[in-house]
Amino acid sequence: MDYVVEMIDIRKEFPGVIANDNVTLQVKKGEIHALLGENGAGKSTLMNVLFGLYQPEKGEIRVNGKTVKITDPNVANDLGIGMVHQHFMLVEPFTVTQNIILGSEPTKFGKINFKEAEREVQELSDRYGLEVDATAKIRDISVGMQQRVEILKTLYRGAEVLIFDEPTAVLTPQEITELMGIMHSLIAEGKSIILITHKLKEIMKISDRCTVIRKGVGIDTLDVKDTSVTDLASLMVGRNISFNTVKRPANPKETILSIRNLKVKDKRKVDMVKGMELEVRAGEIVGIAGVDGNGQSELLEAITGLLKTESGSVRLKNRDITNLSPRKVTESGIGHIPQDRHKYGLVLDYSIGENMVLQTYYQKPFSKYKTLNYKEIFLKAEQLINEYDVRTPGVHTKARALSGGNQQKAIIGREVDRSPDLLIAAQPTRGLDVGAIEFIHNKLIEERDKGKAILLVSFELDEILDVSDRIAVMFDGKNVAEVIPEETDENELGLLMAGSSTEKAGDK
């Protein structure tokens, strides 16, 4: 059998952790090979070894049958291996072309030939149907387009094997469909793809084979056509998983959050929330469905004090909290699981223990006479780490050293533990595996059943339909429709999200 990439018995250790325990991965030329595992299972570590970011303690890597030593990403690029990272490596003020040629600049008489580079990048974009504007600045294009720029970066450097690390985590459903089309066109050109993902439906839809890793150990490699979502989930987590959230009917009581005629501009002073009306009651989960960019982020930032409102009001338990500072909002009884966990959820260079008390460090018992009581801080952190199954070597480990899913579980534990009247959950399961998703959904329902109000914002329509008691659809900065999950489906929601009226959606 000819393999384009082979990783044989790879072992990678970190202090106190065996991330890869003699894992073997063999990728055929012209296939999409999925790498599946729980958060912290060692998938990204294995790919970082292949891309030269980490050096393994033992094992062998072969490219096209030849044993190689990949000491850094430049060596990987020279071997035809490119990586599209989960968190994009782009310089926002630079143009698409400047980002793509960075480190591989074409020069003529000692000067960078930008015109030639732009022409090459545009030709490459057109060849693979990426539809990227080579002259656009990164800060002015969508997240989906930024990902395409990352793909172009690898192709520009001659990649024959492309590693995609959780590529759909930040994409809308339409962008996911478009990305799958791009992957198929890459395979048609003779490329090979390694796809790191938690999303079992996507694996079933696009992959040829799948290698499962559990707690750093290679479990099995299967032909996708011969398996099922249920089988993959069981292999990944080592137990049976329920894909349908079990919950009793909601019993909503008094109004907790009331938003009236809210108008908010974004940081560029563009109108994003344009007269929003919304209520969330105690004992219910209200989901907000909408295509990214229709004001959801600005709405949540206005509620939580991260953005100032232009007009309108935000009331919590009939108390006006409009334009309060984030700390005052938190103290008024709001918990916030933010959409961007790195920007708003964590201080990455603090320990995970310190991050667990970011909202309460100045209160007793964590602080006394303006001095932090680290004994109490780390006791609380250990309790939450155990309760929320945060996989970390210990409370002193830096937050940035944890996998994305474990970072997310830490944030959710911190916010839920304070027992807020209103819990705002923005993309709460982004980047999480099925086991963690099941756990988080159950936690949200548990809080609802305690009489808390939950506001859920998610681009995952199945999550919105599965978890919400009531769904508000946001389009162009407004609440354009409210539907009951049992009385709608993804098709109708998709039409409403695109701006169709409820009457039109019902006619389809």
SVG drawing of the C-alpha trace seen along z (x, -y; Angstrom):
<svg xmlns="http://www.w3.org/2000/svg" viewBox="-48 -57 67 59">
<polyline fill="none" stroke="black" stroke-width="0.4" points="0.0,0.0 1.4,-3.4 0.9,-6.1 1.6,-9.8 2.2,-10.3 2.9,-7.7 3.4,-8.4 4.5,-5.2 4.4,-4.7 4.6,-8.4 5.1,-9.3 5.0,-12.9 5.2,-13.9 4.7,-17.1 5.4,-17.6 3.0,-15.2 1.2,-14.3 1.6,-11.7 -0.2,-13.5 0.5,-10.8 1.1,-7.2 2.6,-5.3 0.0,-6.5 0.1,-5.3 -1.5,-7.3 -1.3,-6.3 -2.8,-8.6 -3.4,-7.5 -2.8,-9.8 -6.0,-11.5 -8.1,-10.8 -9.7,-12.9 -8.6,-11.2 -10.4,-12.3 -8.6,-12.4 -11.2,-12.0 -11.0,-12.3 -12.2,-14.0 -10.9,-17.4 -7.4,-16.8 -7.1,-13.4 -3.9,-14.4 -5.1,-15.1 -3.7,-18.6 -0.5,-17.5 0.0,-14.7 -0.5,-17.1 1.8,-19.6 4.4,-16.8 3.8,-16.2 4.0,-20.0 7.3,-20.3 6.0,-22.4 6.8,-19.6 9.5,-17.0 8.4,-13.5 10.2,-11.5 10.0,-8.4 8.5,-7.2 9.0,-7.5 7.6,-9.8 7.6,-8.8 6.6,-11.0 6.0,-9.2 7.7,-6.1 10.9,-8.0 11.8,-8.4 12.1,-12.1 12.9,-14.3 10.6,-17.4 12.5,-19.9 10.3,-22.9 7.4,-24.1 9.7,-25.2 10.9,-21.6 7.2,-20.5 6.5,-23.0 9.5,-21.8 8.1,-18.2 4.7,-19.4 2.9,-19.5 0.7,-22.5 -1.4,-23.3 -4.6,-25.4 -4.7,-26.2 -7.9,-26.4 -6.9,-29.9 -5.8,-31.7 -2.2,-33.0 -3.0,-36.2 -1.9,-39.9 -5.1,-41.9 -3.9,-45.2 -2.1,-43.3 -3.8,-42.4 -4.6,-38.9 -1.5,-38.8 0.8,-40.2 -0.3,-37.5 0.1,-34.7 3.6,-35.7 4.9,-36.5 8.1,-34.6 8.2,-33.5 8.2,-36.9 9.0,-36.9 11.7,-39.5 13.0,-41.3 16.3,-43.2 16.0,-43.0 12.4,-44.4 9.2,-42.5 7.2,-42.3 3.7,-42.8 2.0,-43.0 3.4,-39.6 2.5,-38.1 -1.1,-39.5 -1.5,-37.9 -0.2,-34.5 -2.5,-34.6 -5.5,-35.5 -4.8,-32.8 -4.4,-30.2 -7.7,-31.4 -9.5,-31.1 -8.0,-27.7 -9.4,-26.2 -12.7,-28.2 -11.8,-30.0 -13.2,-33.4 -10.7,-35.4 -9.9,-39.0 -6.1,-39.2 -6.1,-42.9 -8.5,-42.9 -7.3,-43.6 -7.8,-40.7 -9.7,-42.9 -12.3,-43.7 -13.2,-40.1 -15.4,-37.5 -14.1,-34.6 -14.9,-32.2 -12.8,-34.2 -10.0,-34.4 -9.9,-30.6 -9.7,-30.5 -6.7,-32.8 -5.1,-30.2 -5.8,-27.5 -4.2,-29.7 -1.1,-30.2 -0.5,-26.4 -1.2,-26.0 1.1,-28.9 3.9,-27.0 3.2,-23.9 1.4,-21.8 0.3,-18.3 -0.9,-17.2 -3.2,-19.7 -3.9,-19.5 -7.2,-21.1 -7.5,-21.7 -11.2,-22.0 -11.9,-24.0 -15.7,-24.4 -15.6,-25.6 -16.1,-29.2 -18.1,-28.8 -21.8,-29.3 -23.7,-26.4 -23.4,-27.9 -19.6,-28.4 -19.3,-24.8 -21.0,-23.6 -18.7,-25.8 -15.6,-24.5 -16.6,-20.9 -16.8,-21.8 -13.3,-23.3 -12.0,-20.1 -13.4,-18.0 -11.8,-20.3 -8.4,-19.9 -8.8,-16.1 -9.7,-16.2 -6.4,-18.0 -4.5,-15.1 -4.0,-16.6 -4.5,-14.7 -6.3,-16.1 -6.0,-15.3 -9.2,-16.6 -9.1,-17.1 -12.8,-17.5 -15.2,-16.7 -18.2,-16.8 -19.3,-13.3 -21.8,-14.3 -19.1,-16.1 -16.8,-13.0 -19.7,-10.8 -20.3,-13.4 -16.8,-14.1 -14.2,-11.6 -12.9,-8.4 -11.3,-7.0 -11.1,-7.9 -8.5,-7.3 -9.8,-7.5 -7.6,-8.6 -8.7,-8.3 -6.6,-9.8 -3.5,-9.8 -3.9,-6.2 -4.8,-5.2 -8.0,-3.1 -8.8,-2.2 -8.8,-3.3 -12.1,-2.6 -13.6,-3.0 -16.2,-5.7 -18.7,-4.0 -18.6,-0.9 -19.4,-2.7 -22.0,-5.1 -22.2,-8.2 -23.1,-6.1 -20.1,-3.8 -17.7,-6.7 -19.0,-8.4 -18.6,-5.3 -15.1,-4.7 -14.2,-8.3 -15.4,-8.5 -15.5,-4.9 -19.2,-4.8 -22.6,-5.2 -23.6,-8.8 -27.1,-10.2 -27.6,-12.5 -31.0,-13.8 -31.1,-16.1 -33.6,-14.7 -35.5,-17.5 -39.0,-18.0 -41.1,-20.9 -40.1,-24.4 -42.1,-26.1 -41.3,-29.8 -42.0,-32.2 -41.2,-35.9 -39.3,-37.9 -35.6,-38.1 -34.2,-39.9 -36.1,-42.5 -34.6,-44.3 -36.6,-47.2 -35.9,-49.0 -32.1,-48.4 -29.8,-50.1 -26.0,-49.4 -23.2,-50.3 -20.1,-48.1 -16.5,-49.4 -16.4,-50.8 -19.6,-52.8 -21.7,-50.8 -25.3,-50.1 -25.6,-46.4 -28.5,-46.2 -31.4,-48.1 -34.3,-48.2 -34.0,-44.8 -36.9,-43.5 -36.4,-40.3 -37.6,-38.8 -36.1,-35.8 -38.0,-34.4 -36.9,-32.4 -36.9,-28.7 -36.5,-28.8 -33.8,-28.6 -34.2,-31.2 -32.0,-30.4 -31.0,-33.1 -30.6,-31.8 -29.0,-33.8 -26.3,-34.0 -23.1,-35.5 -22.9,-39.3 -26.6,-40.1 -25.9,-41.8 -25.8,-38.8 -22.3,-39.6 -23.1,-43.3 -26.3,-42.4 -24.4,-40.2 -21.6,-42.7 -24.2,-45.5 -26.0,-43.3 -22.7,-42.5 -21.3,-46.0 -18.6,-45.4 -20.2,-47.8 -22.1,-51.0 -25.7,-51.2 -26.9,-54.1 -30.5,-53.9 -33.1,-51.6 -32.9,-49.7 -31.6,-46.4 -33.4,-45.5 -32.5,-42.6 -35.2,-41.6 -36.8,-45.0 -33.6,-46.9 -32.1,-49.1 -28.6,-47.8 -28.1,-49.6 -24.4,-50.7 -23.2,-49.4 -19.6,-48.4 -18.8,-44.6 -18.1,-44.2 -21.4,-45.8 -23.3,-43.7 -21.6,-40.6 -22.5,-41.6 -26.1,-42.3 -26.6,-38.6 -25.4,-37.8 -23.0,-35.0 -21.3,-35.2 -19.8,-32.3 -18.3,-34.5 -18.1,-33.7 -14.4,-34.4 -12.9,-32.4 -9.4,-33.7 -10.3,-37.4 -13.0,-37.7 -13.0,-34.4 -9.5,-33.7 -6.2,-35.4 -4.1,-32.8 -0.9,-33.4 -2.5,-33.0 -2.8,-29.6 -6.1,-27.7 -6.6,-28.1 -6.4,-31.9 -8.8,-31.9 -11.4,-30.0 -11.9,-33.1 -11.6,-35.9 -15.1,-37.1 -14.7,-36.7 -11.0,-37.1 -11.7,-40.4 -14.3,-38.8 -14.0,-36.7 -12.6,-34.0 -10.3,-34.6 -9.2,-38.1 -8.6,-39.6 -7.2,-43.1 -6.6,-43.4 -4.3,-40.3 -5.1,-37.2 -5.6,-34.0 -4.2,-31.4 -5.0,-28.5 -8.7,-29.2 -8.4,-30.1 -6.8,-26.8 -9.2,-24.8 -12.1,-26.3 -10.3,-25.7 -9.7,-22.0 -13.4,-21.6 -14.5,-23.1 -11.9,-21.2 -13.2,-17.9 -16.9,-18.8 -16.6,-20.0 -14.0,-17.3 -11.4,-19.9 -8.4,-17.8 -5.3,-19.6 -2.1,-18.5 -3.0,-20.7 -4.3,-24.1 -0.9,-25.8 -0.9,-24.9 -1.3,-28.0 -4.7,-28.3 -3.1,-28.5 -1.6,-25.0 -5.1,-23.4 -7.0,-22.2 -9.8,-24.5 -12.5,-22.3 -11.0,-22.1 -10.6,-25.9 -14.3,-26.1 -15.3,-23.7 -13.3,-25.8 -15.2,-29.0 -18.6,-27.3 -17.7,-25.9 -16.7,-29.3 -19.8,-31.1 -22.4,-28.4 -20.8,-28.0 -21.8,-31.6 -25.5,-30.7 -26.4,-33.9 -30.1,-34.8 -29.3,-35.1 -26.7,-32.9 -25.6,-34.1 -24.1,-31.2 -22.5,-32.2 -21.3,-29.3 -21.0,-27.3 -20.0,-24.0 -17.8,-25.4 -14.9,-23.1 -16.2,-20.5 -16.5,-16.8 -19.8,-14.9 -19.2,-13.8 -18.5,-17.4 -21.4,-18.7 -23.8,-16.3 -22.4,-17.4 -22.8,-21.2 -26.3,-20.8 -27.3,-18.9 -25.7,-21.7 -27.7,-24.4 -30.9,-22.4 -30.0,-21.7 -29.7,-25.5 -33.0,-26.1 -34.7,-23.6 -33.3,-25.5 -35.3,-28.5 -32.5,-30.3 -32.9,-32.2 -30.7,-31.1 -29.9,-33.0 -28.2,-30.7 -26.6,-32.0 -25.3,-29.4 -24.6,-29.0 -25.3,-25.2 -29.0,-24.9 -29.3,-21.4 -28.1,-22.8 -30.6,-25.7 -33.4,-23.2 -32.3,-20.6 -31.7,-22.8 -34.0,-25.9 -37.5,-26.2 -38.1,-29.2 -36.2,-30.5 -35.7,-34.1 -34.4,-34.7 -32.0,-37.6 -31.8,-39.2 -30.3,-42.6 -30.1,-43.6 -33.7,-42.7 -35.7,-39.9 -37.7,-39.1 -39.5,-36.0 -40.0,-33.7 -40.8,-30.0 -41.1,-26.9 -38.5,-24.2 -41.2,-21.5 -43.1,-23.5 -40.2,-24.3 -37.2,-22.7 -33.7,-23.6 -35.2,-24.5 -37.7,-27.0 -35.1,-28.5 -32.7,-28.9 -35.3,-30.8 -36.1,-33.1 -32.3,-33.6 -32.1,-34.7 -34.8,-37.3 -37.9,-35.5 -41.1,-36.3 -42.8,-33.6 -45.5,-33.4 -43.0,-32.9 -41.1,-30.3 -44.3,-28.5 -45.2,-28.3 -41.9,-26.6"/>
</svg>
